[in-house]
Amino acid sequence: MGTNSQSPTIMKTEDDNPDPAQFSDDTAACIVSVKGLKENWQKWSDERREYQKHNPFSHDSRPTVVVPQKGQDDYGRPLQGSMTEQRGKDAHTHISREVEELCEVIRNIGEPRGKDGDGSGSDGKVVTVEFGKLFEHYVTISNKLVGILLRARKQRLVDFEGEMLWQGKDDHVVIMLLQ
């Protein structure tokens, strides 16, 4: 078998910059495109290496960013200005609106009662509704009633007996709107 005399064999080192004019058009284009690929790969590699230095789960043993420790203000929080922080703020706003909407629904369909449980409604600060009735009204608004009730209880806006409410089983549990 013979060798292909049309393809020049080039032995290069890292510092060699061959003159594309000495090769055919196809070979020159190949050298230029390979050089571009190499530069693009190196750029991506450098960016990735820098990104991994900031990643607390990376195996890079030389972190350039000080990772917050337990007890510090930034511990467990996303980086300031990051997309994760923005998504968290948006979610908090959305949930707050749903809690406000739930309280408004309870005000509209509930019955005012005194804090001691009588039906006089003398102080007018407590509105009550049974879970079953609230569920029937609220199901057309959102399918997350129990989760929103738990969030509202955590914010001390409502109160009810038990840890969790189940449709059917807890239909007669009284939910009190505290504010």
C-alpha positions as a Markdown table, in Angstrom:
| # | Residue | x | y | z |
|---|---|---|---|---|
| 1 | Met | 0.0 | 0.0 | 0.0 |
| 2 | Gly | 1.2 | 3.4 | -0.9 |
| 3 | Thr | 1.0 | 6.6 | 1.1 |
| 4 | Asn | -1.2 | 9.5 | 0.2 |
| 5 | Ser | 1.2 | 12.2 | -1.2 |
| 6 | Gln | -1.5 | 14.9 | -1.3 |
| 7 | Ser | -1.8 | 15.1 | 2.6 |
| 8 | Pro | 1.2 | 16.8 | 4.1 |
| 9 | Thr | 2.4 | 15.3 | 7.4 |
| 10 | Ile | 2.9 | 18.0 | 9.9 |
| 11 | Met | 4.8 | 17.6 | 13.1 |
| 12 | Lys | 4.0 | 20.6 | 15.3 |
| 13 | Thr | 4.7 | 21.7 | 18.8 |
| 14 | Glu | 2.5 | 23.9 | 21.0 |
| 15 | Asp | 4.4 | 27.0 | 19.9 |
| 16 | Asp | 4.4 | 26.3 | 16.1 |
| 17 | Asn | 2.0 | 28.5 | 14.1 |
| 18 | Pro | 2.0 | 27.0 | 10.7 |
| 19 | Asp | 1.3 | 29.3 | 7.8 |
| 20 | Pro | -2.1 | 28.3 | 6.3 |
| 21 | Ala | -0.9 | 29.5 | 2.9 |
| 22 | Gln | 1.5 | 26.5 | 2.5 |
| 23 | Phe | -1.4 | 24.0 | 2.7 |
| 24 | Ser | -4.3 | 23.3 | 0.4 |
| 25 | Asp | -7.6 | 25.2 | 1.2 |
| 26 | Asp | -9.1 | 22.1 | 3.0 |
| 27 | Thr | -6.1 | 21.7 | 5.2 |
| 28 | Ala | -5.9 | 25.4 | 6.1 |
| 29 | Ala | -9.6 | 25.4 | 7.0 |
| 30 | Cys | -9.2 | 22.4 | 9.2 |
| 31 | Ile | -6.2 | 23.9 | 11.1 |
| 32 | Val | -8.2 | 27.2 | 11.7 |
| 33 | Ser | -11.3 | 25.3 | 12.8 |
| 34 | Val | -9.4 | 23.0 | 15.1 |
| 35 | Lys | -7.7 | 26.0 | 16.6 |
| 36 | Gly | -11.1 | 27.7 | 17.2 |
| 37 | Leu | -12.4 | 24.5 | 18.8 |
| 38 | Lys | -9.4 | 24.3 | 21.1 |
| 39 | Glu | -9.9 | 27.9 | 22.2 |
| 40 | Asn | -13.6 | 27.4 | 22.8 |
| 41 | Trp | -13.0 | 24.2 | 24.7 |
| 42 | Gln | -10.3 | 25.9 | 26.9 |
| 43 | Lys | -12.7 | 28.9 | 27.5 |
| 44 | Trp | -15.5 | 26.5 | 28.6 |
| 45 | Ser | -13.0 | 24.5 | 30.8 |
| 46 | Asp | -11.8 | 27.7 | 32.5 |
| 47 | Glu | -15.3 | 28.9 | 33.1 |
| 48 | Arg | -16.4 | 25.5 | 34.5 |
| 49 | Arg | -13.3 | 25.3 | 36.8 |
| 50 | Glu | -14.2 | 28.8 | 38.2 |
| 51 | Tyr | -17.8 | 27.8 | 38.7 |
| 52 | Gln | -16.8 | 24.6 | 40.5 |
| 53 | Lys | -14.7 | 26.7 | 42.9 |
| 54 | His | -18.0 | 28.4 | 44.1 |
| 55 | Asn | -19.9 | 25.1 | 44.3 |
| 56 | Pro | -19.9 | 23.8 | 47.8 |
| 57 | Phe | -20.6 | 20.2 | 46.6 |
| 58 | Ser | -17.6 | 20.2 | 44.3 |
| 59 | His | -14.5 | 18.1 | 45.1 |
| 60 | Asp | -12.3 | 21.1 | 44.4 |
| 61 | Ser | -10.3 | 21.4 | 47.6 |
| 62 | Arg | -9.5 | 25.1 | 47.0 |
| 63 | Pro | -12.7 | 27.1 | 47.5 |
| 64 | Thr | -12.3 | 30.7 | 46.7 |
| 65 | Val | -15.6 | 31.7 | 48.3 |
| 66 | Val | -16.1 | 31.6 | 52.1 |
| 67 | Val | -19.0 | 29.2 | 52.7 |
| 68 | Pro | -21.3 | 30.4 | 55.5 |
| 69 | Gln | -21.3 | 28.2 | 58.6 |
| 70 | Lys | -24.2 | 27.3 | 60.9 |
| 71 | Gly | -25.2 | 30.3 | 63.0 |
| 72 | Gln | -24.2 | 32.9 | 60.4 |
| 73 | Asp | -26.8 | 35.1 | 58.8 |
| 74 | Asp | -26.3 | 33.8 | 55.3 |
| 75 | Tyr | -26.3 | 30.1 | 56.2 |
| 76 | Gly | -29.0 | 28.2 | 54.2 |
| 77 | Arg | -29.8 | 31.1 | 52.0 |
| 78 | Pro | -29.1 | 31.5 | 48.3 |
| 79 | Leu | -26.5 | 33.9 | 47.0 |
| 80 | Gln | -27.7 | 37.6 | 46.9 |
| 81 | Gly | -29.0 | 38.5 | 43.4 |
| 82 | Ser | -29.1 | 34.9 | 42.2 |
| 83 | Met | -32.0 | 33.4 | 40.3 |
| 84 | Thr | -32.6 | 31.0 | 43.2 |
| 85 | Glu | -33.1 | 34.0 | 45.5 |
| 86 | Gln | -35.5 | 35.6 | 43.1 |
| 87 | Arg | -37.6 | 32.4 | 42.7 |
| 88 | Gly | -37.8 | 32.1 | 46.5 |
| 89 | Lys | -39.1 | 35.7 | 46.8 |
| 90 | Asp | -41.6 | 35.1 | 44.0 |
| 91 | Ala | -42.8 | 31.9 | 45.7 |
| 92 | His | -43.2 | 33.7 | 49.1 |
| 93 | Thr | -45.2 | 36.5 | 47.4 |
| 94 | His | -47.5 | 33.9 | 45.7 |
| 95 | Ile | -48.1 | 32.0 | 48.9 |
| 96 | Ser | -48.8 | 35.2 | 50.9 |
| 97 | Arg | -51.4 | 36.1 | 48.4 |
| 98 | Glu | -53.0 | 32.7 | 48.7 |
| 99 | Val | -53.1 | 32.9 | 52.5 |
| 100 | Glu | -54.7 | 36.4 | 52.3 |
| 101 | Glu | -57.3 | 35.0 | 49.9 |
| 102 | Leu | -58.0 | 32.1 | 52.2 |
| 103 | Cys | -58.6 | 34.5 | 55.1 |
| 104 | Glu | -61.0 | 36.5 | 53.0 |
| 105 | Val | -63.0 | 33.4 | 52.0 |
| 106 | Ile | -63.2 | 32.4 | 55.7 |
| 107 | Arg | -64.5 | 36.0 | 56.5 |
| 108 | Asn | -67.1 | 35.7 | 53.8 |
| 109 | Ile | -68.5 | 32.3 | 54.6 |
| 110 | Gly | -67.7 | 32.0 | 58.3 |
| 111 | Glu | -69.8 | 33.0 | 61.3 |
| 112 | Pro | -68.6 | 35.6 | 63.9 |
| 113 | Arg | -68.2 | 34.2 | 67.4 |
| 114 | Gly | -66.9 | 35.3 | 70.7 |
| 115 | Lys | -63.5 | 34.1 | 71.8 |
| 116 | Asp | -65.1 | 31.9 | 74.4 |
| 117 | Gly | -67.0 | 30.0 | 71.7 |
| 118 | Asp | -70.5 | 31.4 | 72.2 |
| 119 | Gly | -72.4 | 32.5 | 69.2 |
| 120 | Ser | -72.8 | 36.1 | 70.4 |
| 121 | Gly | -70.0 | 37.5 | 68.3 |
| 122 | Ser | -69.6 | 40.3 | 70.9 |
| 123 | Asp | -66.0 | 41.0 | 70.2 |
| 124 | Gly | -66.2 | 40.2 | 66.5 |
| 125 | Lys | -62.6 | 39.2 | 66.3 |
| 126 | Val | -63.1 | 35.5 | 65.7 |
| 127 | Val | -64.8 | 34.1 | 62.7 |
| 128 | Thr | -65.3 | 30.3 | 62.5 |
| 129 | Val | -66.1 | 27.9 | 59.8 |
| 130 | Glu | -66.2 | 24.1 | 59.6 |
| 131 | Phe | -63.5 | 22.5 | 57.5 |
| 132 | Gly | -66.1 | 20.6 | 55.3 |
| 133 | Lys | -67.9 | 23.9 | 54.4 |
| 134 | Leu | -64.6 | 25.6 | 53.7 |
| 135 | Phe | -63.4 | 22.8 | 51.6 |
| 136 | Glu | -66.6 | 22.8 | 49.4 |
| 137 | His | -66.2 | 26.6 | 48.8 |
| 138 | Tyr | -62.5 | 26.7 | 48.4 |
| 139 | Val | -62.1 | 23.7 | 46.0 |
| 140 | Thr | -63.0 | 25.9 | 43.1 |
| 141 | Ile | -60.3 | 28.4 | 44.0 |
| 142 | Ser | -57.3 | 26.2 | 44.8 |
| 143 | Asn | -56.5 | 22.5 | 45.3 |
| 144 | Lys | -54.0 | 23.4 | 48.1 |
| 145 | Leu | -56.4 | 24.2 | 50.9 |
| 146 | Val | -54.8 | 22.1 | 53.7 |
| 147 | Gly | -51.3 | 23.4 | 52.9 |
| 148 | Ile | -52.4 | 27.0 | 52.9 |
| 149 | Leu | -54.3 | 26.4 | 56.2 |
| 150 | Leu | -51.1 | 25.0 | 57.7 |
| 151 | Arg | -49.2 | 28.1 | 56.5 |
| 152 | Ala | -51.8 | 30.4 | 57.9 |
| 153 | Arg | -51.7 | 28.6 | 61.2 |
| 154 | Lys | -48.0 | 29.0 | 61.3 |
| 155 | Gln | -48.5 | 32.8 | 60.8 |
| 156 | Arg | -51.1 | 32.7 | 63.6 |
| 157 | Leu | -53.9 | 33.9 | 61.3 |
| 158 | Val | -56.1 | 30.8 | 61.9 |
| 159 | Asp | -56.3 | 28.0 | 64.4 |
| 160 | Phe | -57.8 | 24.5 | 64.4 |
| 161 | Glu | -57.5 | 21.2 | 66.3 |
| 162 | Gly | -55.1 | 18.6 | 65.2 |
| 163 | Glu | -52.0 | 18.4 | 63.1 |
| 164 | Met | -53.6 | 17.7 | 59.7 |
| 165 | Leu | -57.1 | 18.0 | 58.2 |
| 166 | Trp | -58.5 | 15.2 | 56.1 |
| 167 | Gln | -61.5 | 15.6 | 53.8 |
| 168 | Gly | -64.5 | 13.6 | 55.1 |
| 169 | Lys | -62.9 | 12.6 | 58.4 |
| 170 | Asp | -62.4 | 16.2 | 59.7 |
| 171 | Asp | -65.3 | 17.9 | 58.0 |
| 172 | His | -66.7 | 19.0 | 61.4 |
| 173 | Val | -63.4 | 20.5 | 62.7 |
| 174 | Val | -63.9 | 24.2 | 63.4 |
| 175 | Ile | -61.4 | 26.6 | 61.9 |
| 176 | Met | -61.1 | 30.0 | 63.6 |
| 177 | Leu | -59.9 | 33.1 | 61.8 |
| 178 | Leu | -58.0 | 35.0 | 64.5 |
| 179 | Gln | -57.4 | 38.3 | 62.7 |
